[in-house]
Amino acid sequence: MIYIQLLESMALIAISAYIYNQSHVLKNMIKGELKFIDKVALIAFFGILGIIGNYTGVNVEPYAMNSIKPMGSIQAGYIGLHDAIANTRPIAAIVGGYIGGPIFGIIIGIIAGTHRYFLGGFTALSCGVATLAEGFIGGLIKKYSKDEDFNLKHVFIGAVSAECCQMIIILLLSRPFSAALKLVDIIAVPMILINSLGSVIFINIIKSAKEEYNRIGAIEAQRALNIAKKTMNYMRKGLDRKTAKNVSEIIYEMTDADGIFIGDKNGFLAYSGIDICEDKLKKEVKNYNKSPDYRVIELINSDRSMFFVCAPFKIPNSGFEGVLGLGVRSKKNINPYFVQFGKELSDLLSNQIELYKLNKLAKEASTAEFRALRAQIEPHFLFNALNTIASFCRTNPLKARELIIDLSNYFRQTLKRQEDFVYLKDEIEFIQSYLSIETARFGDRLRLIIDVPEEMMDKKVPVFVLQPIVENAVKHGILPKPEGGEVYLKAFFEDGEIRFCVRDTGVGMDQKRLKEVLTKWPGIGLKNVNERLKLLYGEDHGLDIKTSVNNGTKVSFSISMREVSSVDG
């Protein structure tokens, strides 16, 4: 008889487990985002469950001819002085402790145990204390199996241990001892079996719900990732009307939503889906932007309503950037999984917007750095040119005057070179203007040989790249050599790129100095050119330098034809 009544009581526990599964508390627990209000709700739920376990228990009088009494007296809030209760209260304390931890278990035990104490009976105190102990034991099980969520074996062993502990406490605290011993003889096996089984069933129901939640979440996350992959090519161009239209169409095709809208922080951008009044939607988006958050907005048309789950695009250190709206015609279709999918998709699109902004900043930084490099290169050449002219002012004033005119023409041409790319023809003329000044210093000791195909002259190259390399060949290669030498400038097509080589017959350098050229070597020259090329074309397009002592130096680099074409117009 006692088994049947306890099983009936346990059925209420199973129903309670189902109710718990439908609550937002379980969803937050699964995500590891339990808030203070969730913890309070958790304690209240299991505390009430423990009280219900008291009321649905079986009234037991150890020395009566019929030890098992009807349930009515307990439900009326009264049991006899020599009576006790066989109940499912421990399930609430054990499970509550297992879910929330030892502190939760103790608090739930205090709530349910205090209620049991005031129901009376000769085991009132012992059962109240035992409930607190069972909650604590449930929490210890949780700590013991922290790496294994919802381990049913651990739950069963812990529940059996907790119930055995209750029987020991009853024997220790209940008087008369003979009545306590008789009571334990009657209720021990049924309560240990039923309450341990009930705890396992409760936890298993929660475990199944968690697995289902995670399974659906994984499916939705995969769908969000697939959408993000397809939208990446559009989002990398930034969030504008064209991008928003393409992205909204992709999301509409790949989801069950009835409509998709996208907006930026200035308002509505695009919509895809069933026909609606876009003017009304624009107003709703404008109102939403005043206080952007995760929420549902309703759009009322003449013949139908549309409910949009809105998820904002938020960027760290930037804030609100826009909104994604997933629309359905029935509010019944807005379930937690649909809302979570919207949040995940919004986060992925936010990441793509952030990536676009970072790339844009990187590009702007590269341009700014190049401006700084160019500002360094111009004073560098001016310093060298003025030194050359100064050397002629006393020895050959007429030649100095000619050089001043050449320098004036050189800088007049420099001031016109405000673009980042110039035609190769202009760059070579620029180099020749530079050498006309340098030749005045070296005379016949300096010779320049240019080998560039005519069909290459209309291609564009980065400004201030070739001239510093030629200048470096003259200053550090030819100048230290008493008999002078030659500088060869050659360009040719190679593997879809334009390959440039500047070779001199100067003094060259050893390997130790070569390692310092692009890092520690003072001055501007090759270091800045190398940085410039890498900023424009990537790390693998820097300068390639080959040299040895007394055998000259060869500096080579390549320019991607794709990049060249992009600036040809």
N, C-alpha and C positions, 0 to 999 in steps of 0.2 A: 504493500500500500504506500509506504513512504517513498519508494522509488518512483511510482507513478506520479505522485503529487509533486515531487521535486522536478521530474521531467517536464510536467506541465508548467511549473514556475520557470524552468530554463527556457521554455519556448518564448516567454516574454523577453528573455535576454537576447535571443536570436533576432526577435523583431526590433529590439533596441539597437542591435548591431546594424541592421539595415537602415534604420533612421539615422544613425551616426554616419553611415557611408554617404548619405545624401547631403550632409552638411558641408558648409564651406570650411569648417575646421579641419576635416579630413584632407581636403584639397591643399590647404595651407601646410598641414603637417607633412604631406607627401613632398611638397616643394621645399620643406625646411624653412618656412616663413611664418611660424606661429607668432602671432602678436599677443600682447598682454590680454586683450579682450578674448582672444581664442583660448588662452590658458584658463581664464576665469570660466568660460563656457565649458571647457573640458572638465574642470573640477565639479562644476554644477551638474553637468550631465551624469557623471559617474556617481556623484553623491546622491542624486535623486534615484539613480538606478539601484544603489545599495539600499535606500529606504524602501523602494518597491520590493526588493528582495526580502526585506523584513516582513512586509505585509502579506506577501504571497507564500510565506513559509508554512511549515507544518508544526502545529502545536503538539509538543511531546511531554507527557507526564510519566516519568520512569516507573513509579510504583503502582500506577493504575492498572486495572485488568486489561483495559484497552488503552495502551500507551499513546496511540495516535489519535488526536482529537480533530474535530472539524476546524476549518480555517476561519470561521466567522469571528471567533473571539479575538484573533490577532488583528483582523481587519477593523474591528471595533476599537482597537488600540488598547486591549487589555488581555493579559494572560495571568494565570494563577501564580501564587507565590512559589509553588513547587513545580511549576511548569518550565519548559524550555522550548526553543524553536530550532527546527532543522530547516535551513533556508539556503537561498542562492546569493545572499548578500556578499559573500567572499569573492564572487566572480567580479563584481564591480570594483572592489578594492584591488584585486590582483591584476585585472586587465588595465585599470586606470593607472596603477603604478608602472606596469610594463610599458604603457604608451608614453607616459609623461616623465617617469623617473621616480626615485625614492621620495622626494619631497611631495610630488603629486600624490603618490600612494599614501603617504602619511596623512595628508590633508583630507583625502577622500575617506580614509579609514576613520579619521576623527568624526567626520560628518555622519557616516553610516553607523559607526560604533556608538556615538552619542545617542542617536535615535534608538538604537537597539537597547541601550542602557535604560532609557525612560519607558520602554515597553514593559519592563519588569521581569520577574522570574528569578529563580535562584542562580541562573548563569548570566544575569544582566551585566555584571561587571566584567566577568571573564570573557564573555563574547565581545563586549565593547573593546577591551584591550586587544583581544585576538584579531579583530578587524583591522586595527591600526598596524599590528605586526604583519598581517597579510598584505596590506598595501605596501609596506616597506619591503617585504620579500619580493613582491612583484616588480618594484623598482630596481632591486638588486639583480633580478633576472635580466632586465633591460641593460644594465651596465655590463653584466657578464657577457651578453651576446650582442654588444654594440656594433660589431662588424657584420652581423647577420640579422638584418631586419626581419622581424616576425618569424623567428625560428620556433616551429610548433613543438619540437622535441623539448627545447628548453622551457617553453611555456608549460607543458604538461608536467615536467619534473618539478618546476617551481611551484605550480599549483598544488601538486601532491604534497610537497614539503610544507607549503603554507597551511594546508588543511591539517596535516599532522601536528604542526605547531599549535593550531587552534585547539586540537584535542588535548594536548599537553597543558596548555594554559587553563582550559576548563578544569582539568584534574587538579591543578595547582591552586586555583583561586576560588573554585566553587565549593560551597558547603551546604549540606553535609557531603562528605567525600563519597559515601556509599551511593548517594543519589547521582553524583557526578560520574562515578564509575559506571553505574547502570546506564546513564544517558549516553556516555561515550560508546558503550557496548551496542546501543541501539542505532545511533546516528553516524558513527565513525565511517564505516564502509560506504553507506549511501552518499554521504556528503563528500567524502574524498573522491569517489568515482564521478558523481554528477557534477560537482563544481569544477573538478579538473577538466572533465569533458566539456563543460560549458565554457570555460576559459579558452580552451583550444578552439572550439567552434567560433567564438566571438573573434578571436585573433585571426582565424583562417578566413572569416568573412571579410575582415579589414584587409588582409593580405591579398585576397582575390581582387578586391576593389582597387587596391594600389597597383597591382599588376595590370589590370585592365586600363586604368588611368594612364599608366606609363606606356602601355602598348599603343593606345590611341594617340597619346602625346608624341610618341616616336613617329607614327604615321603622319601626323600633322606637321611635325618638324621636318620630315623628309620632303613633304609637299612644299613647305615654305622654302627649303633649300633649292628645290628644283625650280621654283619660281624665281628665286634670287639669281640663279645661274642664267636664266633666260633674260632677265632684266639688266644684267650687269653691263652689257654693251651699250645700253641706253643711258643708264644711271651714271656712267663714267663721264658723260658729257654735261652733267649738272642737271638740276631739277628745273625744267621749264615746261611750257605747254606741250611742245612736241614730245619730249621725254615722258611727261605724265600721261599723254594719250597712248603712247606705245605700251607703257608699263601697265596701265589700267586694262587695256585690251588683253594682255598676257594673263593677268591675274583673273580676269573674268572668264577666259577660256579654260583655265586650269583649276577653277574652284566651282563650288555649287552655289556661289553667291548670285543673287539676282541683279546686282549692280555694284560697280566699283567707282569710287571717286578719289581723286588725289588733289590736294591743295598745298600751297606753300604758305609761308607766314604772312603773305600779302593777300591771300584769298584763294578762290577756286581756280583750278587749272584744267582738269579734264574729267570726263565721266564716260564709262562704258557699261552697257547693260540694257535692261528693258526700258521702254520709253517713260521718262518722267519729266517734270517741269524743271529744267535746269536753272531758270531764274530763281525759283524757290530754293533750290539747292545752294546756289551762290549766296543767298542771304543766310542760310543755315550755317554754311562754312564761315562766313564773315562773323557771325555771332559766336561760333565755336572758337575761333581764333582769339577771342577776347579772354577766354579762360580754357586753354587747351588741356585736356586730360583724357583718360580712358573712360569713355561713356557712350551711351546710345542716344542718338538723336532721331526723331521721327519726322519724316517728310510726308505731308498730307497732300495727295493729288485729288483731282475731282472724282476719280473712280476707284482709287486704291491708295493705300499707305505703304511707305517703305521705311524700314527701320535700319539705320546704319550704325554698326559698331565702329566707333572712331578710335584710332590708335595714333598718337602723335609721333612725328619724327623728332627725336631729341638727340642732340650732338653734345658730347662733353665740351665744356668751356665755350659753348656757342648757344646752347639752349634750344628752344623750339624752332624747327625749320619747316614744318609742314604737317600734313595729316593724311592718313590712309583711312578710307571708309569702306567697310564691307557691308553691303545692303542685302536684306532679306524681306520678303513680303509679309511674313508672319513672325510675330515676336516669339512664338513657340520654338522657332528654329535657332534662337539665340541661346545656346547652351554653353557651359563652361569651356568645352573643347573648342567651340567656334571662337569664343572670345580669346582664348589662349593662342589659337592659330593667328588671329589678327595681331596680337601683341608680338609674337615671334616674327611674323612677316614684317611688321613695322620696324622691329629692331634690326633685321637684316638690311632693309632698305635704308635705315638710318646709317648703318655702317658704310653702305655704298656712297651715300651723300658725304659722309665724313671723309671717305677715301678720295672722292673728287676734290674736296676742299684742300686736303693735304697735298694732293698732286698739284693743285693750282698754286698753293703757297710755295711748294718746292720749285715750280717753274718760275714764279716771281722772284724767289730767292736766287735762282740761277742767273736770271737776267740782271738782277741787282749786283750780283757778284761780278758778272762780266763787265758791267759799267765801271765797277771799281778797278778791274784789271786794265781796262782801256785807259782809265784816268792815270794809272801807274805807268803804262807803256809810253804815252805821249811825253811826259816830262823826262822820262829816261832817254829817249832819242834826242830831245831838245838839249839836254845836258851834254851829250856827246858831240852834237853838231856845233854848239857854241864853243866848246873846247877846240874843235878843229878850226873854226873860223878865227878864234883868238890867236891861234898859232901863226896865221897868215897876216894878221893885222900889221905886224912890224916888218915881216920879211917880204910880203907881196900884197900891198893894200888893194891893188886892182883886183887880184884874185879873191881877196877877202870880200870885196864888193860884189863880185859875181856869185860867190857862195851865199852871201846874204840874200840875194835875189832868188837863188835856187831854194834856200830855206823858206823864204816867204812863199814861193810857189808850192813847196811841199806842204806847209801848214794850211795854205788856202785849200788845197785838195783834202787835207785831213779834216778840216771843218765841215766839208760837204759829206763826209763818210759817217753819217749818223745811223745808217742801217746796220743790222747785225750781220748781214751777208752782202757781198759785193761780187760783181762779175770778175772772173779770173783775169780777164784782159786789163781791167782797172787795177787789180792787185799787182800785176806784173809791172805796169807803168809806175805804180807807187814805189815798188822796189827799185826800179831804175832811177827814180828821182832821188831816193835815199842814197844809192850808190854814186850818183853824180857828186854828192857832197863828200862821201867817203873816199872816192877816187882822188879828190883833190889832195887828200892826205897821203895816200899810198902810191899814187901815180901808176906806173906800169906794173907795180908789184901786185896789183889787185885786178883780176879779170873775172868777169861774170859770163857764164855760158848758160843759155836758157834753151831747153828742149821741151816745148809744149805743143801738142798738135793744135792746128788751127780750129778744128771742130770742138775743141774743149774751151775755147776762149769765151763762149757765151754761157758757160756754166757758172753758177754762183758758189762762192766759198766763204767760210767765216772770215770776217774782217779781223785784221791784226793777228794773223796766225803765221803766214809765210814770211812777212817782213822781219819779225823778231828772230826767226830761225836763221835767215840770211845774215842779219846783223850779228848774231852770236857767232856764226862761222867766220865773219870778217874779224871781229874783235878778239876772239879767243883761239881762232885757228890760224888765220893768215897773219895778223899783226905781230905775234911773237916770233914769226919765222923771218929771218933776215932777207931771204930772196923772194919773199912773198909767195903767192900761189893763186889757185883758181877756185871759184865757187860754181858748182854745177846745180842748176835747178831743173828737175825733170818731173813731168806728170804723165800718167798713162792710166788706162782702164785695166782693172784687175778684179775678177770675180764679182762683177756688178758694182764695184766701188771705184772711186778715183784715188789713185795712189800717188802721193807726192814724195819726192826724195830730194833732199838738199845735202850735197856732198862737197866737202872742201879738202884741199891738199895740204892743210896746215899741220900743226905740231901734234894734234891729237891729244889724248890724255890716258892716264892709267885707270885701272878698274876701280881703285879706291875713290878717285875723283869723280868717276862716272856715277858711282852710287850717290854722291852728294849733289850732283847737278840738279836733280828734280826734287830734292828735299831741303838740304842745308845750304846750298850754294847761295851766297849773297847776290842781291840784284834782282832784276825782273826776268827778262829773257825766257829761257826754256821752261822754267817752272810755271810761269803764268800761262804760257801757251799750252802746256800739258793739262793744266787745270781747266782751261777753256775748252779744249777738245773733249775732255771727259764730261764736262757739264752739258755739252751739246749732244754727244753721241754715245756716252756710256763709258764705263771703266775699261772696256777692251779696245777703245779707240784712242788711247794716249800715244805719246811719242815712243818710237822704237829707235834707240840710239846704239850704233855700233862704232867702236873707235879703238885705237891702240896708239901707243906712243910713236910719234914721227911718221904715222901712216894716215893722218887725217881723221875726219869724223863724218859719219853718214847718219842723217836724221830723217826718218820716214814716218809717215802717218797716212791713214786712209779716211775718206769721207764717204758715208753711205750714200748710194745713188738715190735711195728713197728720200733721204733728207734733202739731197740736192734738188730733186724734182719738186719737193714741197715748197721750195723757196723760189723756183723759177717763174712761178705765176703762170 
